[in-house]
Amino acid sequence: MNATEGNVAVADPPSPTGVEAPAHIVVSNDQDDVPLDADRWATLAAAALADRGCGGELTLTFVDEVTIAELNMEHMGVNGPTDVLSFPLDDPSCADAPGAPPSLLGDVVICPVVAERQFADHAGSFDDEVALLVVHGVLHVLGHDHAEPTEAQDMRDLEVLLLERHHWNGPVPVGFSAEHRS
């Protein structure tokens, strides 16, 4: 079921077959610099959560460069825009007890302008860049990190796996890189 109220679309995308952890994605496109299909990316976020056996509520918000720069300074202490920020809320154990209210997993905030600027030196296409940012943000909300080299490799491997399953529906395309080339 999809419902739209103003700029906010609430999507309840279907979970992959055999997964018992429905995700509720609240998606909002709060920028108009780059056209994108916010519901498409909400569906990817829900599929990534379901793949990991996680249910609950996640917000996915697309913002302009000024907004992401403000959030980056406020929460990370870094001046300037970034591509994605994640804000985990509840413990990402992904095991809600029957009858318990859904977990509030957290927020993923993406800046399409930054994605558009960097995709050629990163994922290879704008769609693949946004898909990578969505999956990357979801994994952060679930507690994954890339501070240490082994964590970074594990996270990249998981990103590729989720993209193969839920974005490409097949192997990694030529030209894709989960790491920045420059």
C-alpha positions as CSV (number, residue, x, y, z in Angstrom):
1,M,0.0,0.0,0.0
2,N,1.4,3.5,-0.9
3,A,-0.2,6.7,0.4
4,T,1.0,10.2,-0.3
5,E,0.4,13.2,2.0
6,G,2.0,16.4,0.7
7,N,5.6,15.7,0.0
8,V,5.7,12.5,2.2
9,A,4.9,9.2,0.7
10,V,4.4,6.2,3.0
11,A,5.3,3.0,1.4
12,D,4.7,-0.6,2.6
13,P,6.6,-2.5,-0.1
14,P,6.3,-6.2,-0.3
15,S,9.0,-8.4,1.4
16,P,10.9,-11.0,-0.6
17,T,9.4,-14.5,-0.5
18,G,10.0,-16.4,2.7
19,V,10.9,-13.3,4.8
20,E,8.8,-12.8,7.9
21,A,10.1,-9.3,8.8
22,P,8.0,-6.6,7.1
23,A,9.6,-3.2,6.9
24,H,7.7,0.1,6.9
25,I,9.5,2.8,5.0
26,V,8.5,6.4,5.3
27,V,10.0,8.1,2.3
28,S,10.2,11.8,1.6
29,N,11.8,13.7,-1.3
30,D,12.5,17.1,0.1
31,Q,14.6,18.3,-2.8
32,D,13.9,19.3,-6.4
33,D,17.4,19.5,-7.8
34,V,17.5,16.0,-9.2
35,P,14.5,14.0,-10.4
36,L,14.2,10.6,-8.7
37,D,11.6,8.0,-7.9
38,A,11.5,8.0,-4.1
39,D,9.2,5.0,-4.0
40,R,11.7,2.9,-6.0
41,W,14.4,3.6,-3.4
42,A,12.0,2.9,-0.5
43,T,11.3,-0.5,-2.1
44,L,15.0,-1.2,-2.2
45,A,15.5,-0.2,1.4
46,A,12.6,-2.5,2.5
47,A,14.1,-5.4,0.5
48,A,17.5,-4.9,2.1
49,L,16.0,-4.9,5.6
50,A,13.9,-7.9,4.8
51,D,16.9,-9.7,3.4
52,R,18.7,-9.2,6.7
53,G,15.6,-10.4,8.6
54,C,14.8,-7.0,10.0
55,G,11.4,-5.4,10.4
56,G,10.4,-2.1,11.8
57,E,10.2,1.5,10.6
58,L,12.8,3.4,8.7
59,T,12.7,6.8,7.3
60,L,14.4,7.5,3.9
61,T,14.7,11.2,3.1
62,F,16.2,12.9,0.0
63,V,17.5,16.4,0.7
64,D,19.3,19.3,-1.0
65,E,22.9,20.1,-0.5
66,V,22.4,22.9,2.0
67,T,20.4,20.5,4.3
68,I,22.8,17.6,4.1
69,A,25.7,20.1,4.8
70,E,23.9,21.4,7.9
71,L,23.2,17.8,9.1
72,N,26.8,16.8,8.5
73,M,28.1,19.7,10.6
74,E,25.5,19.2,13.3
75,H,25.9,15.5,13.7
76,M,29.4,14.6,12.4
77,G,31.3,17.9,13.0
78,V,32.3,17.9,9.3
79,N,31.9,21.1,7.2
80,G,30.3,20.6,3.8
81,P,27.9,18.3,2.1
82,T,28.1,14.5,2.1
83,D,26.2,11.8,0.1
84,V,24.5,9.9,2.9
85,L,24.0,10.1,6.7
86,S,22.4,7.4,8.8
87,F,20.9,7.8,12.3
88,P,20.2,4.5,14.0
89,L,17.5,4.6,16.7
90,D,16.5,1.3,18.2
91,D,18.8,-1.6,18.8
92,P,19.2,-3.3,15.4
93,S,18.6,-6.8,16.7
94,C,15.9,-7.3,14.1
95,A,14.0,-9.6,16.3
96,D,10.8,-7.9,17.3
97,A,8.8,-10.0,19.8
98,P,5.3,-11.1,18.5
99,G,2.8,-8.4,19.3
100,A,5.4,-5.8,20.2
101,P,5.3,-2.4,18.5
102,P,7.6,-2.2,15.4
103,S,11.2,-1.1,16.0
104,L,12.1,2.4,15.0
105,L,15.2,1.5,13.1
106,G,16.3,5.0,12.2
107,D,16.8,7.5,9.5
108,V,18.7,7.5,6.2
109,V,19.3,10.9,4.6
110,I,20.6,11.1,1.0
111,C,21.7,14.0,-1.1
112,P,20.9,13.3,-4.8
113,V,23.0,16.3,-5.9
114,V,26.1,14.8,-4.3
115,A,25.2,11.4,-5.8
116,E,24.9,13.0,-9.2
117,R,28.3,14.7,-8.9
118,Q,30.2,11.6,-7.8
119,F,28.6,8.6,-9.6
120,A,31.1,8.6,-12.5
121,D,34.0,8.0,-10.1
122,H,32.1,5.6,-7.8
123,A,29.2,3.4,-8.8
124,G,29.3,4.1,-12.5
125,S,25.7,5.3,-13.0
126,F,23.4,7.6,-11.1
127,D,20.9,4.8,-10.4
128,D,23.7,2.5,-9.1
129,E,25.0,5.4,-7.0
130,V,21.7,6.0,-5.3
131,A,21.1,2.3,-4.8
132,L,24.5,2.0,-3.2
133,L,23.8,4.9,-0.9
134,V,20.4,3.5,0.1
135,V,21.9,0.1,1.0
136,H,24.9,1.7,2.7
137,G,22.6,3.9,4.8
138,V,20.4,0.9,5.7
139,L,23.4,-1.2,6.8
140,H,24.6,1.7,9.0
141,V,21.2,1.8,10.7
142,L,21.5,-1.9,11.3
143,G,24.8,-1.4,13.1
144,H,27.4,-2.1,10.3
145,D,30.4,0.2,10.1
146,H,33.5,0.7,8.0
147,A,35.9,2.3,10.5
148,E,38.4,-0.6,10.4
149,P,39.7,-2.2,7.1
150,T,38.1,-5.6,7.8
151,E,34.8,-4.0,8.7
152,A,35.0,-1.9,5.5
153,Q,35.5,-5.0,3.4
154,D,32.7,-6.9,5.1
155,M,30.4,-3.9,4.6
156,R,31.3,-3.6,0.9
157,D,30.8,-7.3,0.3
158,L,27.3,-7.1,2.0
159,E,26.4,-4.0,-0.1
160,V,27.3,-5.8,-3.3
161,L,25.4,-8.9,-2.2
162,L,22.2,-6.8,-1.5
163,L,22.6,-4.9,-4.7
164,E,22.9,-8.1,-6.7
165,R,19.8,-9.5,-5.1
166,H,17.6,-6.4,-5.0
167,H,18.8,-3.8,-7.4
168,W,20.5,-5.6,-10.4
169,N,18.8,-9.0,-9.9
170,G,22.1,-10.4,-11.1
171,P,25.9,-9.9,-11.1
172,V,27.7,-6.6,-10.6
173,P,27.7,-4.6,-13.8
174,V,30.9,-3.5,-15.5
175,G,32.0,-0.1,-14.2
176,F,30.6,-0.4,-10.7
177,S,32.8,0.3,-7.7
178,A,31.7,0.3,-4.1
179,E,34.8,2.4,-3.4
180,H,35.6,5.8,-4.7
181,R,38.2,5.6,-7.5
182,S,39.6,9.1,-7.1
